[in-house]
């Protein structure tokens, strides 16, 4: 059994949904289908989820929201019509949408927003099920509550609860094709809660783990994952195979292809994930697996993400002061901040945070407390940082990657604000000024992947490999 998830661009209009239908029908193992809400049809278009969010926000502010509502209805109506579905189907779809959009019925603001957002996937799943039936397939929509998608009660940021898997496993026994809306589940109290944005990937992964699928296929709009952002390097190399850990690191640092939380369920259940292209299903795509051969390409990708800042703290003999790190992190915890990294030296430590979380007043309070409570000698907050990452399991088994990376960055005259190697040795991270991040990524790409085979061949020829 295969679980196949289709993203927003794969469902953006009737033409795309027809491709989805062809893909499902081409392989009878594709029996559990997860859908996103219709995404952008072209660069300047709106995703249905964004339309739903603007609608909900305007509705809650008691502002005129008819324009947003109509835009949503028109999207679905066009799809229903162009798929050749009946007027009766449209009326049912419209009535279901209306029930969610027009009824706040005692829901809190957060719950209303989640319910409206989820209507994007929910409506899409119903339409896709109708469409498959119109083609003569045995297909049915399933509601996540009835199926047992049990999640935590964190609005717009739900996480699956362990109890969900057992109940969802029964989906395996259903006859025909089951169409499951992505992006949301229900709390133990029966309230609808959505995952974070892009969360239909998470739904697919949970279902693949629950039904012990042979593979979790994630259909998107690119032939594969690329070793670097294709907006920076035209036609970069494709990644054929990548491990869960590598993909996790790359998703964290800006690879938008797959939601960073989506790998965990598949990884834990050892289900391979295959990223494929709805517009070119014959392409093999990228396989995400537990192990890959590392000998030929130790580096599997280069990514960068901006929006970070660092708090640098120094104090003589910090290394001997028991509890210094805990107290420092506790100050952040008390301000409700989670930290990303903590590179440290003997007498100094930097804490890297997401910039959006560190408001000006929090920053002031934190700096004052570090001064007063930890008697730090020097504190400096640096804003507008980007983290550039080289990711590859093969780095663990070879020497010289850092040297090559820093040499390439030095040649490109990029000043490194920080270097951090993850303890797992799967990734190496460079903190640079945000405006230098793109140049840094290009320099690293040229070093590790430039000139076709040469760059990858280089390590094997020039450097000895050690096993750790
Ligand atoms: N439609 C939702 C979003 O745009 C979830 C998803 O597509 O995965 O965030």
Boltz pocket constraint, residues with backbone or C-beta under 6 A from the ligand:
constraints:
  - pocket:
      binder: B
      contacts: [[A, 7], [A, 8], [A, 36], [A, 37], [A, 47], [A, 49], [A, 50], [A, 120], [A, 182], [A, 183], [A, 196], [A, 197], [A, 198], [A, 199], [A, 200], [A, 201]]
      max_distance: 6.0
